[in-house]
């Protein structure tokens, strides 16, 4: 089984993905961690040095590789859906779960996180509103399942995902 989690930066993709993989007894991989291994530096440093376009080129290659080779749960970067090939590879090769989170909720979670390059701006909440407006339609286009995250506990969120997968006939009861 191949599952992929998409959503805004800070929507919980990695945290939920790890727990979901554990519950399903599947391997977990975070595309951003794979990217950093390939780049030999942090995404933030690469972004600053090479720019977003070059970063997206590298990300596209990683997503192509992972959606072909990785069996299990895949957590993706927040901007992965900006490129059409990524959207296609994710949608065609995996079951995509969009962790839909409001900009305010993301801001509450990540306002002190210095490692997120797109949020290192004067008004990060405004930036999150802009990202949400631009990306929500692309997340929806890519996803097989849309989960409104709100503020449930991690285990409740994972149970909600498992229930959706079961209802879709993708898991044995």
C-alpha positions as CSV (number, residue, x, y, z in Angstrom):
1,X,0.0,0.0,0.0
2,X,1.2,3.5,-0.9
3,X,-0.2,6.4,1.1
4,X,0.9,10.0,0.8
5,X,0.1,13.0,3.0
6,X,-0.2,16.5,1.6
7,X,-1.0,19.9,3.1
8,X,0.3,23.2,4.2
9,X,3.6,23.5,5.9
10,X,2.9,22.7,9.6
11,X,-0.3,20.8,9.0
12,X,1.0,17.7,10.7
13,X,2.1,15.5,7.7
14,X,5.2,14.1,9.3
15,X,3.8,13.6,12.8
16,X,0.6,12.0,11.5
17,X,2.5,10.0,8.9
18,X,4.8,8.4,11.4
19,X,1.9,7.4,13.6
20,X,-0.2,6.2,10.7
21,X,2.7,4.1,9.4
22,X,3.2,2.6,12.9
23,X,-0.5,1.7,13.2
24,X,-0.5,0.1,9.7
25,X,2.9,-1.6,10.3
26,X,4.2,0.1,7.2
27,X,7.5,1.9,6.5
28,X,7.4,5.7,6.8
29,X,9.4,8.2,4.7
30,X,9.5,12.0,4.7
31,X,10.3,13.4,1.3
32,X,11.9,16.5,2.9
33,X,14.3,14.2,4.8
34,X,15.2,12.3,1.6
35,X,15.7,15.7,-0.1
36,X,18.0,16.9,2.6
37,X,20.0,13.7,2.4
38,X,20.4,14.1,-1.4
39,X,21.2,17.8,-1.1
40,X,23.7,17.3,1.6
41,X,22.3,20.3,3.5
42,X,19.1,21.6,5.0
43,X,16.3,22.6,2.7
44,X,16.5,26.1,4.2
45,X,20.2,26.5,3.2
46,X,19.6,25.0,-0.2
47,X,16.6,27.4,-0.7
48,X,18.7,30.4,0.3
49,X,21.7,29.3,-1.9
50,X,20.0,27.9,-5.0
51,X,16.5,29.4,-5.0
52,X,13.0,27.9,-5.0
53,X,13.0,26.8,-8.7
54,X,16.1,24.6,-8.3
55,X,14.7,23.2,-5.0
56,X,11.4,22.3,-6.8
57,X,13.4,20.5,-9.6
58,X,15.1,18.4,-6.9
59,X,11.8,17.8,-5.1
60,X,10.2,16.6,-8.3
61,X,12.9,14.0,-8.8
62,X,12.5,12.7,-5.2
63,X,8.7,12.5,-5.5
64,X,9.0,10.6,-8.8
65,X,11.4,8.1,-7.2
66,X,9.5,7.7,-3.9
67,X,6.0,7.3,-5.6
68,X,7.5,4.5,-7.7
69,X,9.6,2.7,-5.1
70,X,8.4,3.4,-1.6
71,X,5.8,1.0,-0.2
72,X,4.2,2.6,2.9
73,X,3.4,6.1,4.2
74,X,5.0,9.1,2.5
75,X,4.9,12.6,4.1
76,X,5.5,15.4,1.5
77,X,6.7,19.0,1.6
78,X,3.9,21.6,1.7
79,X,4.7,22.9,-1.8
80,X,4.9,19.5,-3.5
81,X,1.6,20.2,-5.4
82,X,3.0,23.2,-7.1
83,X,4.3,21.1,-10.0
84,X,1.9,19.2,-12.2
85,X,4.1,16.1,-12.5
86,X,4.2,15.8,-8.7
87,X,0.4,16.0,-8.5
88,X,0.0,13.4,-11.2
89,X,2.6,11.0,-9.7
90,X,1.1,11.3,-6.2
91,X,-2.5,10.9,-7.4
92,X,-1.8,8.0,-9.8
93,X,0.6,6.0,-7.7
94,X,-0.6,6.6,-4.1
95,X,-3.7,7.1,-2.1
96,X,-3.4,10.8,-1.2
97,X,-4.7,12.2,2.1
98,X,-4.9,16.0,2.3
99,X,-4.6,17.2,5.9
100,X,-6.6,20.4,5.5
101,X,-5.7,22.9,8.1
102,X,-6.6,26.6,8.5
103,X,-3.8,29.2,8.2
104,X,-4.6,30.2,11.8
105,X,-4.1,26.7,13.1
106,X,-0.9,26.3,11.2
107,X,0.4,29.6,12.5
108,X,-0.4,28.5,16.1
109,X,1.7,25.4,15.5
110,X,4.7,26.8,13.7
111,X,5.0,30.4,14.7
112,X,8.3,29.7,16.6
113,X,9.8,27.3,14.0
114,X,12.7,29.0,12.2
115,X,13.4,26.0,9.8
116,X,10.5,26.8,7.4
117,X,11.9,29.1,4.6
118,X,8.6,30.2,3.2
119,X,7.5,31.5,6.6
120,X,10.5,33.6,7.4
121,X,8.7,36.8,6.4
122,X,7.4,39.9,8.3
123,X,3.8,38.6,8.5
124,X,3.8,34.8,8.5
125,X,0.1,34.6,9.1
126,X,-0.6,36.7,6.0
127,X,1.9,34.4,4.1
128,X,0.0,31.3,5.3
129,X,-3.3,32.9,4.0
130,X,-1.7,33.4,0.6
131,X,-0.3,29.9,0.5
132,X,-3.7,28.5,1.5
133,X,-5.5,30.5,-1.2
134,X,-3.1,29.4,-3.9
135,X,-2.6,25.8,-2.8
136,X,-5.9,24.5,-1.4
137,X,-7.4,23.9,-4.9
138,X,-4.2,22.0,-5.9
139,X,-4.3,19.9,-2.7
140,X,-8.0,19.1,-3.4
141,X,-7.2,18.2,-7.0
142,X,-4.5,15.8,-5.9
143,X,-6.2,14.2,-3.0
144,X,-8.3,11.1,-2.8
145,X,-9.3,12.0,0.8
146,X,-9.6,15.4,2.4
147,X,-9.5,15.5,6.2
148,X,-10.3,18.6,8.1
149,X,-7.7,18.5,10.9
150,X,-9.0,21.1,13.4
151,X,-7.6,20.3,16.8
152,X,-8.2,16.6,17.4
153,X,-5.6,14.5,19.2
154,X,-3.0,12.7,17.0
155,X,-4.6,9.3,17.7
156,X,-8.0,10.7,16.8
157,X,-6.7,12.0,13.5
158,X,-5.0,8.7,12.7
159,X,-8.2,6.9,13.5
160,X,-10.1,9.2,11.2
161,X,-7.7,8.4,8.4
162,X,-7.9,4.6,9.1
163,X,-11.7,4.8,9.0
164,X,-11.7,6.7,5.6
165,X,-9.3,4.0,4.2
166,X,-11.5,1.2,5.5
167,X,-14.7,2.8,4.1
168,X,-13.0,3.1,0.8
169,X,-12.2,-0.6,0.8
170,X,-8.5,-0.1,1.1
171,X,-8.1,-1.8,4.5
172,X,-9.4,-5.0,5.9
173,X,-11.7,-4.4,8.8
